[in-house]
Each structure stands twice: as structure tokens, then as C-alpha cells.
Amino acid sequence: MRRMGAGPGEEPGCLAFPDDFAFSQSWVVFEDVHFIVINKPSGLPTIDAEPESQVALVPKLFTHLGRSEHLPVLSRLDREASGLIAFPISREALLAMEAAQRDGRLRKRYVAGVRWPSHPPKEGWLRDRIEYHKGQARISESGKEALSKFKCLRSRGSKALVELELVTGRTHQIRLQLAHRGAPIAGDRLYGGDLAPRLLLCCIGITLPHPERGELDIEIAIPSCFEKWFDETLHQKEGFALSWESALRYREEFFERGKRGATTAFRLFNEEGDGYPGVAVDLYGEHLVLHLREQPLEEKELIDVLSSVQPKGIYVKRHPKSGSKFELEHVAPCNPIWGDPAPSPLVIRENGIPFFVHLDQGLATGIYLDQRENRRRLREGAENQRLLNLFAYRCGFTVAAAVGGARETLSVDLSRQALDWGEANLERAAREHPHIRKGKHRFVCGDVFEVLSKLKKEKELFDWICVDPPTFSRGPSGHWTSGKAWVDLFAEVLGLLDEGGRVLATSNDRRMAQATFRRFAQEGAKRAQRAIARMKDLEPPRDFRAFPAHAHAQKGLLIECE
């Protein structure tokens, strides 16, 4: 893997996207003057929403073919699916393919790995009507007809490999039809499938008209991981390698941002969201940090897979269970377990803003990467605003607000060391953003609840309040545990909010549902006698994808009061 050029001193470049993940000639299944047929890998989108993006199959194919004009895209595959996609090259092929789509002669055959609620039927038809509401597909009598031919290839108990031929071509048709029958595809985070190394859906056959041959029928083998999933012979390391490859492809756009120097730290692998519970991997510049909450396979096997992308070094953070005793050097060694150490401190960038991090000082690194989009939201809305940042840690929200033009900030945390690094972060940002107002940013080391009481007595009001407490904490005012205690915290915070002000509240309490978090906010507002004008659920960045799709560890709310 190549690396972008490192900057001076403590700010290196960013690890580049693997060269061997670029377009490969091995993807080309058939090619002549009329058609090119590609076997798309899992995790690669067919097209990208950004016109100039190069992180999708179509622009990679244009580059591979050396074409300046775009090929027509008459069919596509879901990002997480793999298999055959045909692109017409000649005008004759385009017209023939368009006609075949209209009259149903364009046939596509898929294989999926599923768990049926009972023994699967041998064959039959899946007849439904699908409608699309607010970007979501669902079965509905008012929708358009969706028809698929079904055949069970192999089954054992409730587990089955099934073949489906599309008669209609609705978005997510196969995934939705199978899920509607209680048999979602394994690895399908949207429709509730079993956890799997990838989405077990592949287009293995395509039949289309050919201007010279009459009909072109192309088949590929069922991916070996499907067979191994069915036979339960997929080795843990092999399964993790599949998940890792798909996860990297999913995040190619983040590597592009790193290449531009905009964001050089992000999550590469997110536990269940990428197929393996208890395993997460973050990228900081040219170094990886491996987080272990469970250990599905040996660390050496994990490192063998991670080191294939050639980072400069790999650190490990073995997160202990709550309440357990541990030695810090064991759970978070100060030296990498593979490769060379990172500078300490290391400077990373997030949407262009520099931040200090330490990969060698405990379980935390100095920045919470899952707050990236929330810091962007705050930055975009902070101009001439007054911010209160509670449980500020190293003051990421404060720095984002200051860069965004906040007129004043107050950051509160119980750790003096964390606040010192927060001030260092602000000073570093001010070198590149001279508009940051000097002397207008206060840092208070103290118990948040005592500070809230003092601010209330002094009748201070704020335009923005950020609150991101730990799940459990202990301070001079006593113990605080996430849960029902959020009601009192919301009441205190909302009482300090100016008219039209906003609260950005987040929690990593894995026990608490987003709906419960909303209810606590509403109860807190009622107790504080504040009317909520708007309340919006906030999801983590795309690199923190979850399984199922909306089961995020982080809960977030943006609350605007009247």
C-alpha cells in the first residue's frame, strides 16, 4: 500500500486505500465491442452520489477502459451484494438491452443465504407489491408489482441457499421479499438477517440480447464463502478477512478525504456493523488502533489480517468489562503490538481541523471519532454563539465552535489534564484560524453538576449546550449513572438555554434505546418548564455503521427550544 507524503514533525500523512482494491482485470467476465460484464465485489457501490467521485464501480470502469464518455448504467447491484452487472458499449447493444428491459427478456439470477422460519419450500413464486416511502422500501398493497421466481438449491434445517430470478426489478426486491417471509438474507443489516461476514446475495447469472450472437448467457460460480457459511466450515480468520475487505471498500470515500488531508482519522471496522461483534479498528494517520471488547479469534490472527494494509504500526486497546479490575499496561500497552510507534502526541485532522491524540496513553486516544458529524453540525451553527461544553474531555466541541466563529465558550470537565489538552487543541487550531477570539474561551476544572448549580444562580444563558457524559461517573457531587438520571440532567441543562437555543446531547449507554433517550429529554423539558420546538435524532457518522442498521451504540439528540 502506498502512503501520502508525511507533513513535518508530528503530523504525518494518511494511509492510502489499498492498491490491490483498485479495478482488477479479474472482475471482467466477458468483453467484446458490444458489452462488458463485470463481477462486482461486495462493498463497492455501482455508482456514487458525487459526480466526480472515483469510489464506485462505474468511474473505476471508465478509467480502466480509458473512456472519456460515460457508459449507460441500465442495471445496478446493491452496494453490499456481489455479482454480475452488464454495461452496453455499442449503440446497438444499448438499444437491444433497453428493449429487453421493457419486454422482460433481460433475466438476472441470484443466490442468497437465508434462514427460513421453518423448512424452506422447494420452489415457487414470490408475489408482492413494493412501495417507497421517504427513501425506505416496504411491502404495501398500494405499491408496484414485484415478482420473483424462487428455487431452493440446498437446505439443512432452517438454513438454505436459494436461487431467485427477477421478473421485475424493484430496488431491494429480493431482500425485502425474503425478509417479508421471515427469511431475511444473512448479513442484511437493513432487513434483519443473521450476522454474517458480508451480505450473502450474489447475481450469478445474466441473460441479455446480443446484436451478433442473438442471446448472451453468462454464469459465474456461487462464491465459496456462501457454501462455507452453509456448511459451517468458514474459518473465523477467513470470515474476518472477508468482513475486513468489505469494510474497507465501504470506506473508500474516507480514504479519499484522508488523501486530501481533510480527515485523517476514522473508523475502519465497527463491530457487528461490519460482521464481527466486539472488534473495532480505527485509523489515525498511518497507524491502526484495534479495540477488543470480545475476542472471536486470536489477536495474532487479527493482526495478520490488519497488517496486510501496511500501516506503520498497530496498537491494541483491550476494553475490560465494567467493574472489573485491570492493569493499564495490559489492557492498553503503550507500545504497538505490531510495527513502529506513532508520534506522541500525534496530530490528526477532522474536516480540516487539527487535533492532538495519543495512541500510547490508555484506552482513550484524546478524541471520540463517532462525534465527528456532531462537531461539524456545531461548527456550522456556531457563528456569534455562546457555547457551554459539559463533560468536555479534550474540548473537541469547543474547538469546532471556535473555528465556526463562536463569540464565547465555557468548557467544564473534572480532569485538569484533559482540559489542558483542550486548551492545546484550541491554540493549535488558532494558528490556522486567526479569527478565533482570544480570551473568550474559559476552561473550568470541576464537577459538572456543581458548575451547573452555580451557573443557574448566576442566571447565565447559552445558545448552544453540548452534553456528552460517561455512562458512569463519580465526582464531588456523588455518583452519576446513565439512565433515568438523564431526566434531571436535561432539566438542568435546558434551564440554562437561551430562547431559540440548542442542546446537543449524546450517550454511549448501550443499554438505553434512542426512544428512551427522547422520552428522558421530554420529561426533562417538562420539569424545566421549557417548550421544545424541534427534536432531531442524531446518528453517528457512516463509518460507524451498525447491525441491525439503526442499532447504534451512540444515541444523539439535537433539541431546539422556543
C-alpha positions in Angstrom: 0.0 0.0 0.0 1.3 3.5 -0.9 1.3 6.3 1.6 0.6 10.0 1.1 3.6 12.2 1.8 4.0 13.0 5.5 4.0 16.5 6.7 6.7 17.9 9.0 7.2 16.7 12.6 4.2 15.4 14.4 1.6 15.4 11.6 2.1 12.5 9.2 0.1 11.7 6.1 -2.8 9.3 5.9 -2.8 5.7 5.0 -3.9 5.3 1.4 -6.6 3.0 0.0 -5.1 -0.5 -0.8 -3.7 -0.7 -4.4 -5.0 -4.2 -4.7 -8.5 -2.9 -4.2 -8.4 -0.8 -7.4 -10.1 -2.1 -10.5 -8.9 -5.6 -11.4 -9.0 -7.2 -14.8 -10.1 -10.4 -12.9 -13.5 -8.6 -12.5 -14.1 -8.7 -16.2 -16.2 -11.8 -17.0 -17.0 -11.0 -20.7 -15.9 -8.2 -23.1 -16.4 -7.5 -26.8 -17.3 -4.5 -28.9 -20.9 -4.6 -27.6 -20.8 -5.5 -23.9 -18.6 -5.6 -20.9 -19.8 -7.8 -18.0 -18.3 -7.3 -14.6 -18.3 -9.4 -11.4 -18.7 -6.7 -8.8 -17.2 -7.3 -5.4 -19.2 -6.8 -2.2 -18.9 -3.4 -0.6 -18.4 -1.5 -3.8 -21.2 0.8 -5.0 -22.2 0.7 -8.6 -22.4 4.5 -8.9 -21.8 7.3 -6.4 -23.9 10.2 -5.5 -20.9 12.6 -6.1 -20.4 13.1 -9.9 -16.6 13.4 -9.6 -16.2 10.6 -7.1 -13.9 7.7 -8.0 -15.0 5.3 -5.3 -17.7 3.4 -7.3 -17.6 0.7 -9.9 -18.7 2.9 -12.9 -15.9 5.5 -12.6 -13.3 2.8 -12.0 -14.6 1.0 -15.1 -14.3 4.2 -17.2 -10.8 4.7 -16.1 -9.9 1.1 -16.8 -11.4 1.3 -20.3 -9.7 4.7 -21.0 -13.0 6.2 -21.9 -13.9 9.9 -21.6 -17.6 9.4 -22.2 -19.8 7.6 -19.7 -21.2 4.2 -20.3 -25.0 3.9 -19.8 -26.0 2.3 -16.5 -29.1 0.3 -17.2 -28.8 -2.0 -14.1 -27.0 -2.0 -10.8 -26.4 -4.1 -7.7 -26.8 -3.1 -4.1 -23.5 -2.0 -2.6 -23.2 -5.0 -0.2 -24.2 -7.5 -2.9 -21.8 -9.0 -5.4 -22.0 -10.5 -8.8 -22.7 -9.7 -12.5 -23.5 -6.3 -14.0 -23.7 -5.8 -17.8 -22.7 -2.5 -19.4 -23.6 -1.8 -23.1 -20.7 -0.4 -25.1 -22.1 0.0 -28.6 -25.3 1.8 -29.5 -26.8 -1.5 -30.9 -26.2 -3.2 -27.6 -27.8 -0.2 -25.7 -30.9 -0.3 -27.8 -31.2 -4.1 -27.5 -30.7 -4.0 -23.7 -33.3 -1.2 -23.3 -35.8 -3.2 -25.4 -35.1 -6.4 -23.4 -35.8 -4.5 -20.2 -39.1 -3.2 -21.5 -40.4 -6.6 -22.5 -38.9 -8.8 -19.8 -36.3 -10.6 -21.8 -33.4 -9.3 -19.6 -33.1 -12.1 -17.0 -30.9 -12.0 -13.8 -30.4 -14.9 -11.4 -29.3 -14.5 -7.8 -28.2 -16.8 -5.0 -28.9 -15.9 -1.3 -28.0 -17.5 2.0 -31.0 -17.3 4.4 -32.6 -18.9 7.5 -36.2 -19.8 6.8 -38.6 -19.8 9.8 -39.4 -23.4 9.0 -38.2 -25.9 6.4 -38.0 -23.8 3.1 -40.2 -24.6 0.2 -38.6 -26.3 -2.8 -39.7 -23.8 -5.4 -42.4 -21.2 -6.2 -43.1 -17.6 -6.9 -42.7 -14.5 -4.6 -45.5 -12.1 -5.5 -45.7 -8.8 -3.7 -46.3 -5.1 -4.2 -43.5 -2.7 -3.1 -43.7 1.0 -2.4 -41.1 3.5 -1.5 -41.8 6.0 1.3 -39.2 8.5 2.5 -36.4 6.5 0.9 -37.5 3.2 2.5 -38.8 0.2 0.6 -41.8 -1.7 2.1 -44.4 -4.3 1.2 -47.7 -2.5 0.5 -50.9 -3.1 -1.4 -50.6 0.4 -2.9 -47.1 -0.4 -4.3 -45.8 -1.6 -7.7 -45.8 -5.3 -8.6 -42.7 -7.3 -7.5 -42.4 -10.8 -8.9 -39.5 -13.3 -8.4 -39.1 -17.0 -9.2 -37.8 -19.0 -6.3 -35.9 -22.3 -6.0 -34.2 -23.9 -3.0 -30.8 -25.2 -4.0 -29.7 -26.7 -0.7 -31.2 -26.7 2.8 -30.4 -28.1 6.2 -32.9 -27.4 8.9 -33.8 -23.7 8.6 -30.6 -22.8 6.7 -30.8 -22.6 3.0 -29.1 -21.5 -0.2 -31.8 -20.3 -2.6 -31.8 -19.1 -6.2 -34.1 -16.3 -7.3 -34.8 -15.0 -10.8 -36.2 -11.5 -11.1 -39.2 -10.9 -13.3 -39.5 -7.3 -12.1 -36.6 -5.2 -10.9 -37.6 -3.2 -7.9 -34.9 -1.7 -5.6 -34.1 -4.2 -2.8 -36.8 -6.5 -4.3 -35.2 -9.8 -3.2 -34.0 -8.6 0.2 -37.5 -7.2 1.0 -39.5 -10.2 -0.3 -37.4 -12.7 1.6 -37.5 -10.6 4.8 -41.3 -10.3 4.4 -41.5 -14.1 4.6 -39.4 -14.3 7.8 -36.2 -15.3 5.9 -34.0 -12.2 5.6 -30.7 -12.7 3.9 -27.7 -13.4 6.2 -25.7 -10.2 6.7 -28.6 -7.9 5.8 -28.4 -5.1 8.3 -31.4 -3.3 6.8 -33.9 -6.2 6.9 -32.8 -8.2 9.9 -30.7 -11.0 8.6 -28.3 -13.2 10.7 -24.9 -11.7 11.4 -22.5 -12.8 8.6 -19.1 -11.7 7.2 -20.9 -10.0 4.3 -24.4 -9.8 2.7 -24.9 -13.2 1.3 -26.5 -12.1 -2.0 -24.8 -12.6 -5.4 -26.0 -12.2 -9.0 -24.6 -15.4 -10.5 -26.4 -15.3 -13.9 -27.5 -12.9 -16.5 -29.2 -13.4 -19.9 -29.3 -10.5 -22.4 -29.7 -9.9 -26.1 -26.6 -9.6 -28.2 -26.5 -7.8 -31.6 -24.5 -10.6 -33.2 -25.0 -13.7 -31.0 -28.7 -13.4 -30.6 -28.6 -14.1 -26.8 -25.7 -13.9 -24.3 -26.0 -16.1 -21.3 -23.3 -15.7 -18.6 -22.9 -17.6 -15.4 -20.4 -17.5 -12.5 -19.9 -19.9 -9.6 -21.6 -19.3 -6.3 -19.0 -17.5 -4.0 -17.1 -20.1 -1.9 -18.0 -18.1 1.3 -21.7 -18.9 0.7 -21.0 -22.6 0.6 -18.8 -22.4 3.6 -21.4 -20.4 5.5 -24.0 -23.1 4.7 -21.6 -26.0 5.6 -20.4 -24.1 8.7 -16.8 -24.6 7.5 -15.9 -20.9 7.3 -12.8 -20.4 9.5 -13.0 -17.4 11.8 -9.9 -15.8 10.3 -11.2 -16.3 6.8 -14.5 -14.8 7.8 -12.9 -11.8 9.4 -10.7 -11.3 6.3 -13.9 -11.2 4.1 -15.5 -8.7 6.5 -12.4 -6.6 6.6 -12.2 -6.4 2.8 -15.9 -5.4 2.6 -15.5 -2.8 5.4 -12.5 -1.2 3.6 -14.4 -1.0 0.3 -17.3 0.6 2.2 -15.0 3.3 3.5 -13.1 4.1 0.3 -14.5 7.7 0.4 -12.9 8.2 3.8 -9.5 7.3 2.4 -10.2 9.9 -0.3 -10.7 12.5 2.4 -7.5 11.4 4.1 -5.7 11.7 0.8 -6.8 15.4 0.6 -5.8 15.9 4.2 -9.3 16.9 5.3 -10.0 13.9 7.7 -7.1 11.6 8.6 -8.8 9.7 11.5 -11.9 7.5 11.1 -13.3 4.0 11.9 -12.3 1.2 9.5 -14.2 -1.6 11.2 -17.2 -1.3 13.6 -18.0 -4.5 15.5 -21.4 -6.0 14.5 -21.9 -3.4 11.8 -19.1 -5.0 9.8 -19.8 -8.6 10.8 -17.7 -9.2 14.0 -19.0 -8.3 17.5 -16.5 -6.9 19.9 -13.9 -6.0 17.3 -13.4 -2.4 16.1 -10.5 -0.8 14.2 -9.7 3.0 14.0 -7.3 4.7 11.7 -5.2 7.6 13.0 -3.0 8.9 10.2 -0.8 5.9 9.3 -1.5 3.8 12.4 -4.3 1.5 13.4 -5.9 1.1 16.8 -7.5 -2.3 17.4 -10.3 -2.2 20.0 -11.3 -5.6 21.6 -14.5 -5.9 23.7 -14.7 -9.6 22.8 -12.2 -11.9 21.2 -13.7 -14.0 18.4 -10.3 -15.1 17.3 -6.7 -14.9 18.4 -5.0 -11.5 18.4 -2.3 -12.8 16.1 -4.9 -13.8 13.5 -6.5 -10.4 13.7 -3.1 -8.7 13.3 -2.2 -10.9 10.3 -5.3 -9.6 8.5 -4.9 -5.9 9.6 -1.2 -5.7 8.8 -2.0 -6.6 5.2 -2.9 -2.9 4.5 0.7 -2.0 5.6 0.1 0.5 8.4 3.1 1.9 10.2 2.0 0.3 13.4 -0.9 -1.3 15.2 -1.9 -0.5 18.8 -4.4 -2.6 20.9 -7.0 -1.5 23.4 -8.5 -4.5 25.3 -11.6 -2.9 26.9 -12.4 -4.6 30.2 -15.9 -5.4 31.4 -17.5 -2.8 33.6 -16.4 -3.0 37.2 -13.5 -5.5 36.5 -10.0 -4.8 37.8 -7.2 -4.4 35.3 -3.7 -3.3 34.8 -3.5 -0.4 32.3 -0.4 -1.7 30.7 -2.1 -5.0 29.9 -5.4 -3.6 28.6 -3.7 -0.6 26.7 0.0 -1.2 26.1 1.9 2.0 25.4 3.9 0.3 22.6 2.3 -1.0 19.4 1.8 -4.8 19.2 2.9 -4.6 15.5 5.1 -2.1 13.7 6.6 1.2 14.8 5.2 3.6 17.4 3.3 6.8 16.4 4.5 10.3 17.4 3.1 11.2 20.8 1.3 13.5 20.6 0.1 12.8 17.1 -1.8 15.4 15.1 -4.8 14.2 13.1 -7.3 16.2 11.1 -11.1 16.2 11.2 -12.8 18.2 8.5 -9.6 20.3 8.2 -9.3 21.0 12.0 -6.1 19.7 13.7 -6.4 17.7 17.0 -3.8 16.2 19.3 -4.2 12.5 20.0 -2.2 10.0 22.0 -2.2 6.3 20.9 0.0 5.3 23.8 -1.8 6.6 26.9 -4.6 4.4 28.0 -7.9 3.2 26.5 -8.9 6.6 25.1 -6.9 8.5 22.5 -8.0 12.1 23.0 -10.8 12.3 20.6 -14.1 10.5 20.1 -14.3 9.8 16.4 -18.1 9.0 16.5 -18.7 12.7 17.3 -17.3 13.9 14.0 -20.6 14.8 12.4 -21.8 16.5 15.6 -18.7 18.7 15.7 -19.4 19.6 12.1 -23.0 20.5 13.0 -21.9 22.7 15.8 -19.2 24.4 13.7 -21.7 25.2 11.0 -24.1 26.8 13.5 -21.8 28.4 16.0 -21.1 31.8 14.4 -21.5 34.6 17.1 -23.0 32.0 19.5 -22.2 31.3 23.2 -21.4 27.6 24.0 -21.4 25.6 27.2 -19.5 22.3 26.8 -20.2 19.9 29.6 -18.1 16.8 30.3 -15.8 18.5 27.8 -12.9 16.0 27.9 -10.3 17.4 25.4 -12.8 20.1 24.2 -13.5 18.8 20.7 -16.8 20.6 20.6 -15.2 23.8 21.9 -12.6 23.8 19.2 -15.2 23.1 16.5 -17.4 26.0 17.8 -14.4 28.4 18.0 -13.4 27.6 14.4 -17.1 28.2 13.4 -16.9 31.7 14.9 -18.4 31.3 18.4 -18.1 34.5 20.4 -17.6 32.8 23.7 -17.2 29.2 25.1 -17.1 27.6 28.6 -15.7 24.1 28.9 -16.2 22.0 32.0 -14.6 18.7 33.0 -13.3 17.1 36.2 -9.9 16.3 34.6 -7.4 19.1 34.6 -5.1 17.1 32.3 -7.9 16.7 29.7 -8.7 20.5 29.8 -5.0 21.3 29.4 -5.0 19.3 26.2 -8.3 21.0 25.2 -6.5 24.4 25.5 -3.6 23.0 23.5 -6.1 21.9 20.8 -7.6 25.4 20.7 -4.2 27.0 20.5 -3.2 24.7 17.6 -6.4 25.5 15.7 -6.0 29.2 16.3 -2.7 29.1 14.3 -4.7 28.2 11.2 -7.9 30.1 12.1 -6.8 33.6 13.4 -10.4 34.7 13.8 -10.7 32.6 17.0 -11.3 35.1 19.7 -8.5 35.1 22.3 -9.6 35.4 25.9 -13.1 34.4 25.1 -12.7 30.7 25.9 -12.8 29.6 29.5 -11.8 26.2 30.9 -13.2 25.2 34.3 -11.9 22.1 36.1 -14.7 20.9 38.4 -17.8 18.8 39.0 -20.3 19.4 36.2 -23.3 19.3 38.5 -21.8 21.8 40.9 -20.9 24.1 38.0 -24.5 23.8 36.6 -25.8 24.9 40.0 -23.5 27.9 40.1 -24.4 28.9 36.5 -28.1 28.7 37.4 -27.6 31.0 40.4 -25.7 33.5 38.2 -28.5 33.3 35.7 -26.1 32.6 32.8 -27.7 31.6 29.5 -26.2 29.9 26.4 -27.1 29.5 22.7 -25.6 26.0 22.5 -25.1 23.4 25.2 -23.2 20.2 24.4 -23.5 17.4 27.0 -21.7 14.0 26.5 -21.3 12.4 29.9 -19.8 8.9 30.5 -22.2 6.1 31.2 -20.9 6.0 34.8 -19.1 8.8 36.7 -18.0 9.7 40.2 -17.3 13.3 41.4 -17.6 15.5 44.4 -21.4 15.7 44.0 -21.6 11.9 44.0 -22.2 9.1 41.6 -24.0 9.5 38.2 -25.3 6.6 36.2 -26.8 7.0 32.7 -30.5 6.1 32.6 -33.3 7.8 34.5 -30.7 10.3 35.8 -30.8 11.9 32.3 -34.1 13.5 33.2 -32.6 15.7 35.9 -29.6 16.4 33.7 -31.8 17.5 30.8 -33.8 19.7 33.2 -30.7 21.4 34.5 -29.2 21.9 31.0 -32.5 23.2 29.4 -32.8 25.7 32.2 -29.6 27.4 31.1 -30.6 27.6 27.4 -31.4 31.0 25.9 -34.5 31.5 23.7 -34.1 29.6 20.4 -31.0 27.8 21.8 -30.0 24.3 21.1 -28.8 21.3 23.1 -26.6 18.6 21.5 -26.8 15.6 23.8 -25.2 12.2 23.2 -24.7 9.0 25.2 -22.8 5.8 24.6 -25.0 3.8 27.0 -25.6 0.6 25.1 -28.4 -0.4 27.4 -30.5 2.7 26.5 -32.7 2.8 23.4 -33.0 6.0 21.3 -36.7 6.2 22.1 -36.0 6.1 25.8 -33.4 8.9 25.4 -36.0 11.0 23.6 -38.5 10.4 26.4 -36.0 11.4 29.1 -35.4 14.7 27.1 -39.1 15.4 27.0 -39.5 14.7 30.7 -36.6 16.9 31.5 -38.1 19.7 29.4 -41.4 19.4 31.2 -39.6 19.6 34.6 -37.6 22.7 33.4 -40.8 24.2 32.1 -39.3 24.6 28.6 -41.1 24.1 25.3 -39.3 22.0 22.7 -39.7 23.5 19.3 -37.9 20.7 17.5 -36.1 17.5 18.4 -34.0 15.5 16.0 -32.4 12.1 16.3 -28.7 12.2 15.5 -26.9 9.1 14.1 -23.1 8.6 14.2 -21.0 9.0 11.0 -21.3 6.4 8.2 -18.1 4.7 9.2 -19.8 3.7 12.5 -22.4 1.6 10.8 -24.5 -0.7 13.0 -26.2 -4.1 12.8 -29.1 -4.0 12.5 -28.9 -0.8 10.6 -30.2 1.6 13.3 -28.9 -0.2 16.5 -26.1 2.4 17.1 -24.2 2.3 20.3 -24.2 6.1 20.4 -27.5 7.9 21.0 -27.8 11.5 20.0 -30.4 14.3 20.1 -30.4 17.9 18.8 -33.0 19.8 20.8 -34.1 23.3 19.9 -36.2 25.2 22.5 -38.7 28.0 21.9 
